[in-house]
Amino acid sequence: MKRSDLRGAAAGLLVEVLVVAVLVTAGIAFTHLIFLVH
Amino acid sequence: MLLKPNTEDFRSIGFALGRVMMVAGASGVLPVGWAIARREWVPLGSLLLMIGVAAMIGALSELLRPKKTRLSWSQGMVVVALTWLLIPGLGALPLWMSGHFGRYLDAYFEAMSGLTTTGLSLTQDLDHLAESLNVWRHTLHFLGGQGIVLAALTFFAGPGILSLLHGEGREDQIFPSVRSTARFIWMVSLVHAVAGISILTLEGIFNLGLGGVRSLLHAMNIFMAAFDTGGFTTMSTSIAYYGSAVFEVTAMVLMVAGTMSFGLHHALWRREKGLLRNLEVRTILTTFGVTLGVALIGLKVQGAYPDAISLVRRGFFQVISAHSGTGFASISTPELGRWSGLAFLGITVAMAMGGMASSTAGGVKSLRVGLTFGAMLDTVKEALLPEHSVITTSFHQSRRQRLTPELAQSVMAVSLLFVALYLVGAAVGYAYGYPLTDALFESVSATAAVGLSVGVTHPGMEIPLEAVMIGQMWLGRLEFVAAFSLLGFFISWVRGE
């Protein structure tokens, strides 16, 4: 495996972690909103 | 006029099947190694028997060696369809011999569920199943998810076997050659395996006190099930067994990785820009957001959890598990069965939608959902605009493409077949006395290769219902095309000239 492959892999993994982080944050914010409204 | 298959057709198909069976047998090396390391001699015997049977079939297929080993498209389709029927038969052998299955059909169901990356289980007393056999269940996920046919290509590659890839619903030809595509898929998997297994093992050792070997066992199994969107787990209580946020978050990242198409993995790998413009990415983000929102509102209205954090932790995990087609549960089966109204709707629709094309996820798939929606919009536009207006719709998927009527028709046909299969399974479950909602939930779960259960799937379930669910898993994984090719092959054999 070349160094550029590893960098690509790390970038891919980072994006996946970021996607989960953004979605979880949005989920938490939305749930708090529901609790406020309902 | 139908052309009757000739002897050479049968030789080509038999030879290719023999090769694939040998790969399946060879994959038993991982559980065999575990059995030796953990001194599980009885399971070792059954695993070796399975490998021996696979080797014998492989050796016998040499007798069928055709004049040219290159498969035609239709032969490739038949091989794929039969592969997904025969390997569960082989993989079920050690499971059945373990005594944890009431009948051979249950073990076959389990192996089919493993190979199709579904995750529904009929194992009795799973918590006391030998470790090596548990590794074998999860290895079946890995085999199925990574494409057993692709594995065969890696070892016995010939350019003519390209058609096999198409039959598995892997439509993206990421690289020009099969070998480099296979290499890329293995490379992506390896990187995720190292990262995922390391984190889970460390969490198991230092936080959960599982010990080194058990932590590695659990980490390996969870990686194979999450990255291949399978859903089997080492313990009967699924992910809830760990009660660990680290396990849940790691599993979520792996599930997201598993539901992404390998085309998208490749684009991320090359750090391409503008991926959010892809119809498939937009569709999956939209459907995930909507189904999650609906489920969370439903859970709040239902009063299922007392506070926001408990609700979002369980609701979010279940919806991502459902939408990615994995089927891990962070709550118990009875608790999931109590989800009703909007929560039930949200999670069921999430399961039905599925992940991206060219991934290990099942279901209708996001690209089809997006294109179906586009085609429906076209129909509405046609009705509203003046009679002679010309409507052309395009979408972005790697590049700008036109949504032609032919494309719309083929996409809608497969989507409709999925919906029909969801309904047929639900009708059969209902006929056996299960509540309609439970029957529908389990039917969608089986067809879309998810694996979440509200209790319809259980040891001792009715044999016809079990057989229908096996058929659903098989048809859903092959996305109908290869199964229809197999049917066409048999019709040509019987009625052809």
Chai-1 contact restraints between the chains, C-beta under 6 A:
chainA,res_idxA,chainB,res_idxB,connection_type,confidence,min_distance_angstrom,max_distance_angstrom,comment,restraint_id
A,G8,B,W269,contact,1.0,0.0,6.0,A-B,restraint_1
A,A9,B,V191,contact,1.0,0.0,6.0,A-B,restraint_2
A,A11,B,R271,contact,1.0,0.0,6.0,A-B,restraint_3
A,G12,B,L268,contact,1.0,0.0,6.0,A-B,restraint_4
A,G12,B,W269,contact,1.0,0.0,6.0,A-B,restraint_5
A,V15,B,L268,contact,1.0,0.0,6.0,A-B,restraint_6
A,E16,B,V253,contact,1.0,0.0,6.0,A-B,restraint_7
A,E16,B,V256,contact,1.0,0.0,6.0,A-B,restraint_8
A,E16,B,A257,contact,1.0,0.0,6.0,A-B,restraint_9
A,V17,B,V253,contact,1.0,0.0,6.0,A-B,restraint_10
A,V19,B,V256,contact,1.0,0.0,6.0,A-B,restraint_11
A,V20,B,M252,contact,1.0,0.0,6.0,A-B,restraint_12
A,V20,B,V253,contact,1.0,0.0,6.0,A-B,restraint_13
A,V20,B,V256,contact,1.0,0.0,6.0,A-B,restraint_14
A,G27,B,V312,contact,1.0,0.0,6.0,A-B,restraint_15
A,G27,B,F316,contact,1.0,0.0,6.0,A-B,restraint_16
A,I28,B,V312,contact,1.0,0.0,6.0,A-B,restraint_17
A,T31,B,L296,contact,1.0,0.0,6.0,A-B,restraint_18
A,T31,B,A308,contact,1.0,0.0,6.0,A-B,restraint_19
A,T31,B,L311,contact,1.0,0.0,6.0,A-B,restraint_20
A,T31,B,V312,contact,1.0,0.0,6.0,A-B,restraint_21
A,H32,B,A308,contact,1.0,0.0,6.0,A-B,restraint_22
A,I34,B,I297,contact,1.0,0.0,6.0,A-B,restraint_23
A,I34,B,K300,contact,1.0,0.0,6.0,A-B,restraint_24
A,F35,B,A308,contact,1.0,0.0,6.0,A-B,restraint_25
A,H38,B,K300,contact,1.0,0.0,6.0,A-B,restraint_26
